[in-house]
Amino acid sequence: MSETNGTPATPADTSGPRPEPLRFFGTTWVEHDQGYTLRRIGVAVGSLAAAAAACLVLRFAYQGIAIAGTGSFVTVLVVVMFAVCSALAFRHTWDGFTKRPDPDRQASLRGLLTIGFVGSLLAYFFRSLFEAPGEKLHRQEYETARRRHESRTTRRTGNPSKRKTKRNR
C-alpha cells in the first residue's frame, strides 16, 4: 500500500473529497491511526508547557513594571489587559474549533489574540484532551462532502418513467 502525504492510497481515495489536514496531525484524525494518540498527548503537553513558559515571561514583565515604579494604576491596568485579552482569546480559539472563523473578524482581532496568546494556548491544551483541535469541525465537513459525493456518483439503473407495470392477467 503506497502513501501520499501520510494518507493511505486506496481505490476509495482516488475519487471524491479528501480530508483536510490539521496542524500537527495531518490526516491521521480521520482513522485515528499513525500515532494519533501520541500526537494528541504531545500537543497537550506542548501547549501546556508553552502556556507555562508564557506565564513565566509575563511574570518577568510584571516584575519589570513593578521595578520601574510606574504606580499601582498602570500595574493593575496591565494585569487586567492581559487577563481580559487571554479570556477573549481563549473563547475565540475555542469557538474556532467548532465553526469556521470569519476572516475579516479574525484579521480585526489579530492584536487582541496576540496579547491574549496564553488563552489561545490553554484552549489548545484543553481541546487536545478530548480530540485533535478542530477535528470535530473537519470531520463534519468531510462527512458532508463524502455524502454529497456519494449521492452525486450513485447511479440509478434504468429510467423509472419507462418501466412497465405488471398487470394481472
Secondary structure as the mmCIF struct_conf table of DSSP 4:
data_model
#
loop_
_struct_conf.conf_type_id
_struct_conf.id
_struct_conf.beg_label_comp_id
_struct_conf.beg_label_asym_id
_struct_conf.beg_label_seq_id
_struct_conf.end_label_comp_id
_struct_conf.end_label_asym_id
_struct_conf.end_label_seq_id
STRN STRN1 GLU A 3 THR A 4
TURN_TY1_P TURN_TY1_P1 ASN A 5 GLY A 6
STRN STRN2 THR A 7 PRO A 8
HELX_RH_3T_P HELX_RH_3T_P1 PRO A 11 ASP A 13
BEND BEND1 THR A 14 GLY A 16
HELX_LH_PP_P HELX_LH_PP_P1 PRO A 19 PRO A 21
STRN STRN3 LEU A 22 LEU A 22
TURN_TY1_P TURN_TY1_P2 ARG A 23 PHE A 25
STRN STRN4 GLY A 26 GLY A 26
TURN_TY1_P TURN_TY1_P3 THR A 27 HIS A 32
BEND BEND2 GLN A 34 GLY A 35
HELX_RH_AL_P HELX_RH_AL_P1 TYR A 36 ALA A 68
TURN_TY1_P TURN_TY1_P4 GLY A 69 GLY A 69
HELX_RH_AL_P HELX_RH_AL_P2 SER A 72 GLY A 96
TURN_TY1_P TURN_TY1_P5 PHE A 97 THR A 98
BEND BEND3 LYS A 99 LYS A 99
HELX_LH_PP_P HELX_LH_PP_P2 ARG A 100 ASP A 102
HELX_RH_AL_P HELX_RH_AL_P3 PRO A 103 SER A 108
TURN_TY1_P TURN_TY1_P6 LEU A 109 LEU A 109
HELX_RH_AL_P HELX_RH_AL_P4 ARG A 110 ILE A 115
TURN_TY1_P TURN_TY1_P7 GLY A 116 GLY A 116
HELX_RH_AL_P HELX_RH_AL_P5 PHE A 117 SER A 128
TURN_TY1_P TURN_TY1_P8 LEU A 129 PHE A 130
BEND BEND4 GLU A 131 ALA A 132
TURN_TY1_P TURN_TY1_P9 PRO A 133 GLY A 134
HELX_RH_AL_P HELX_RH_AL_P6 GLU A 135 THR A 153
HELX_LH_PP_P HELX_LH_PP_P3 THR A 154 ARG A 156
BEND BEND5 THR A 157 GLY A 158
HELX_RH_3T_P HELX_RH_3T_P2 PRO A 160 LYS A 162
HELX_LH_PP_P HELX_LH_PP_P4 ARG A 163 LYS A 166
#
